Amino acid sequence: MRNTFAKLVLLGLIGVFGLAGCNSAMFGSQGDVSIMDSSDRTKMNTNIDLSDIIAFAENLTNKMLASPIFAKAKKPPRLVLGDIRQNTHDENLRVSDIYGRIQEVLLNSGQVRVLDTSATSFDYIVNPEISSIVNRAPDGRKKVDYTMVMKLYTLSGELKGQWSDDLTLFKK
């Protein structure tokens, strides 16, 4: 008897909450949500997302690999990819995704040999940095300019190359 009563109460609660969930005005609404073109940089917020990170890291790494230092190398230079310096307003930015994408593009290019950061003998070290500036666009929308820079140093500390790329995001 108790077991039957418990089942009826449970079914009743499920029914009440299930029907209440159908009335979205009672608990809030979605508002203005729309699907946007992935190449459009107008976002619901100005935080950089995974697709932005992947494109950003890929473009900059390919720009570096196209430089004469790598394009005209007789043998693939040995590279160490240093830690990414993160100087943005977004503390949730996953630099591990950026690092992983840069490393993947370098490795898959066949133009370089990627070494661990513990290596003591290498040709170059790449030091990436990402930063952001938050301001307002002329039309009043929030605008965030992200800049990624990759600096290439020799083992002795000589700067051999520097490449950068910019990404601007607007809040809708």
C-alpha positions as CSV (number, residue, x, y, z in Angstrom):
1,M,0.0,0.0,0.0
2,R,2.8,2.4,0.9
3,N,4.7,1.5,-2.2
4,T,1.6,2.3,-4.4
5,F,1.0,5.6,-2.6
6,A,4.6,6.6,-3.1
7,K,4.3,5.8,-6.8
8,L,1.2,7.9,-7.2
9,V,2.8,10.9,-5.4
10,L,5.9,10.6,-7.6
11,L,3.7,10.4,-10.8
12,G,1.7,13.4,-9.6
13,L,4.9,15.5,-9.0
14,I,6.3,14.5,-12.4
15,G,3.1,15.5,-14.1
16,V,2.9,18.9,-12.3
17,F,6.5,19.8,-13.0
18,G,6.3,18.4,-16.6
19,L,3.3,20.6,-17.4
20,A,4.9,23.6,-15.6
21,G,7.9,23.2,-17.9
22,C,5.6,23.7,-20.9
23,N,4.8,27.2,-19.7
24,S,8.1,29.0,-20.4
25,A,6.7,32.4,-19.6
26,M,6.4,31.3,-16.0
27,F,10.1,30.5,-15.8
28,G,11.6,32.9,-18.3
29,S,12.0,32.9,-22.1
30,Q,14.8,32.5,-24.6
31,G,14.6,36.1,-25.9
32,D,16.3,37.0,-29.2
33,V,18.2,33.9,-30.1
34,S,19.2,33.4,-33.7
35,I,21.5,31.4,-35.9
36,M,24.3,33.5,-37.3
37,D,26.8,33.0,-40.2
38,S,29.9,31.5,-38.7
39,S,32.1,34.0,-40.6
40,D,30.2,36.9,-39.0
41,R,32.0,38.3,-36.0
42,T,28.9,39.8,-34.4
43,K,28.3,37.7,-31.4
44,M,25.9,37.4,-28.5
45,N,28.9,38.3,-26.3
46,T,32.4,39.4,-26.9
47,N,34.1,36.2,-25.5
48,I,36.2,34.4,-28.0
49,D,34.9,30.9,-28.8
50,L,36.5,27.7,-29.9
51,S,36.0,28.2,-33.6
52,D,37.5,31.7,-33.3
53,I,40.5,30.3,-31.4
54,I,41.1,27.5,-33.9
55,A,41.0,29.9,-36.9
56,F,43.1,32.5,-35.1
57,A,45.8,30.0,-34.1
58,E,45.8,28.3,-37.5
59,N,46.1,31.6,-39.5
60,L,48.9,32.9,-37.5
61,T,50.9,29.6,-37.4
62,N,50.5,29.3,-41.2
63,K,51.6,32.9,-41.6
64,M,54.8,32.1,-39.6
65,L,55.4,28.9,-41.6
66,A,55.1,30.8,-44.9
67,S,58.0,33.0,-43.9
68,P,61.4,32.5,-45.6
69,I,62.9,31.2,-42.3
70,F,60.8,28.0,-42.7
71,A,59.8,28.0,-46.4
72,K,63.4,28.1,-47.5
73,A,65.0,25.9,-44.8
74,K,67.2,23.1,-46.1
75,K,66.1,20.8,-43.3
76,P,63.2,21.1,-40.9
77,P,64.2,23.4,-38.0
78,R,63.8,22.0,-34.5
79,L,61.2,24.1,-32.6
80,V,60.2,24.4,-29.0
81,L,56.7,25.9,-28.5
82,G,56.8,28.1,-25.3
83,D,53.9,28.7,-23.0
84,I,51.3,31.2,-24.2
85,R,51.2,34.5,-22.3
86,Q,47.5,35.3,-21.8
87,N,46.9,39.0,-21.4
88,T,43.1,39.2,-22.1
89,H,40.1,40.3,-20.1
90,D,38.7,36.8,-20.5
91,E,39.9,34.6,-17.6
92,N,38.0,31.7,-19.1
93,L,40.1,31.7,-22.3
94,R,41.4,28.2,-22.8
95,V,45.0,28.8,-23.8
96,S,45.5,25.0,-23.9
97,D,43.2,25.0,-27.0
98,I,45.4,27.6,-28.6
99,Y,48.6,25.8,-27.7
100,G,47.2,22.5,-29.0
101,R,46.1,24.0,-32.3
102,I,49.5,25.8,-32.9
103,Q,51.3,22.6,-32.0
104,E,49.1,20.5,-34.3
105,V,49.6,22.9,-37.3
106,L,53.3,23.0,-36.8
107,L,53.6,19.2,-36.5
108,N,51.3,18.5,-39.5
109,S,53.1,21.0,-41.7
110,G,56.2,18.8,-42.1
111,Q,58.2,22.0,-42.2
112,V,59.5,21.8,-38.6
113,R,60.3,19.3,-35.9
114,V,58.4,20.0,-32.7
115,L,60.3,19.3,-29.5
116,D,59.2,19.2,-25.9
117,T,59.8,22.3,-23.7
118,S,62.4,20.2,-21.7
119,A,64.6,20.0,-24.8
120,T,68.0,21.7,-24.4
121,S,69.2,21.6,-28.0
122,F,66.9,23.2,-30.6
123,D,67.1,25.8,-33.4
124,Y,64.2,28.1,-32.3
125,I,61.7,28.8,-29.5
126,V,58.3,30.2,-30.4
127,N,56.8,32.4,-27.7
128,P,53.0,33.1,-28.4
129,E,51.0,35.8,-26.6
130,I,47.4,36.7,-26.8
131,S,46.0,40.0,-25.6
132,S,42.7,42.0,-25.9
133,I,41.5,45.6,-25.7
134,V,37.9,46.3,-24.8
135,N,36.2,49.4,-26.1
136,R,33.0,50.7,-27.9
137,A,32.5,50.8,-31.6
138,P,31.2,54.1,-33.1
139,D,27.6,52.7,-33.2
140,G,27.8,52.0,-29.4
141,R,28.3,48.2,-29.6
142,K,30.9,46.6,-27.3
143,K,34.0,45.8,-29.3
144,V,36.9,43.6,-28.3
145,D,40.1,43.5,-30.3
146,Y,42.2,40.3,-29.8
147,T,45.8,40.3,-30.9
148,M,47.9,37.2,-31.1
149,V,51.7,37.5,-31.5
150,M,54.2,34.8,-32.1
151,K,57.9,35.6,-31.6
152,L,60.7,33.4,-32.9
153,Y,64.0,33.3,-30.9
154,T,67.2,31.5,-31.4
155,L,68.8,29.5,-28.5
156,S,71.0,32.5,-27.8
157,G,68.0,34.8,-27.5
158,E,68.1,36.5,-30.8
159,L,64.7,37.6,-32.2
160,K,64.5,36.0,-35.7
161,G,60.9,36.8,-36.6
162,Q,57.6,38.1,-35.3
163,W,54.1,37.6,-36.7
164,S,50.8,38.8,-35.5
165,D,47.1,38.5,-36.3
166,D,44.1,40.5,-35.1
167,L,40.5,39.4,-34.5
168,T,37.7,41.9,-33.7
169,L,34.5,40.8,-32.1
170,F,31.3,42.9,-31.7
171,K,28.5,42.3,-29.2
172,K,25.1,42.3,-30.9
